[in-house]
């Protein structure tokens, strides 16, 4: 599966547009990690637990989007975008979307 944030893929041509595909995940904070983040804020530096959690969320959302694209018969997704929003106190959604397409070599 080819994934691109651009509208086209160099060296390939889009032969069929299948439509919108998306993937999302909602993650809640963990009280223990919040305490560690608070302590990290006192001394400065990266909050590695949150960085890891966001990266895992991004990969899970991408995997879900790719699965949806594959089920439609796509071999690529173009114009991929990410968004994050707060769902509730301590929980956030990560959403990824794009256009599922079939591409061929030029």
N, C-alpha and C positions, 0 to 999 in steps of 0.2 A: 504494500500500500504506500503510495507516494502522498506525502502531506506537504502542503505549501501555503504560506500566508499570502502569496501573490495570486493574481487572477489567472495566470497561465504558468506552464512549466516549460522551461527552455528545452528544446529538442523533442518536445511532445506536442501533439495537437489534441484538443478536446473533440471527441467524435460524438459524445452523447452527454447531456446534462441530466442527472437523475433527480436532483433536488436537495433541499436542506437536510443536513444531518446534524445531530447534536449529542452531547454527552455532558452529564453533570454529576456532582457529588456534593453532599452537605456534610460538613465536619463540625464537631463540637469541641470546645476547648476542654482541657483536663486540668483540674484544680492544682495538681502537683506541678504541671508544666507552667501554669500561671504564676505560681510562687517563684519558680526558678527564673521566669521571664522578668518578674518584678525585681529580683535580686540582680539580674544581669543589667537591668536599666540603671541600677545604682552605680555600677562600675563601668558601664558602657560595653559595647561590642555586639557581635551578632548573637541573636537568640536562635541557636542552632536547632532546637526542638521545633520551633515554628517554621523555620526554613525547610526542614525535612518534611514536616506535615504538609506544607503547601506544595512541595515538589511531588509528594505521593498523591495528593489530590489532583494535581494537574495531569499526572500520568493516568490515573484512574478515569478521569473525565475523557482524556484522549482515547483510551482503550474502548470506552463505551461508544464514542463517536465513530471510531473505526469499525467496530462491530456492526453498527447500524448501516454504515456505508457498504460494508461487505455484504450484508443481507440484501441490499438493493442491487448488487452486481457491480459496484464501483471498484475501480483499481486505483483511484486517487481522490483526494479531497483538496479543493482549492479555496482560497479566500478564508482561511481559518482565523478565527478571532477568539479571544478569551475575555471573560468578565467575571467579576467577583462581587457578591452582594451579601449583606448581613441579613440573615433569616430571623434570628431571635437573639436574645442576650447570650453571647458566648457561642453562637453557631453561625457559620458562613457557608454560602454556596459558591462553588466554582463551576462555571459554565463554559463550554467550548462549542463552537459551531462553525460550519463551513458548507460548501457546496460539493456534493458527491458527483463525480464525473467518471467517464470512461475515457482514457487517453491511449493514444497509439504513438509509436515513434514517427517522426517526420520523415 
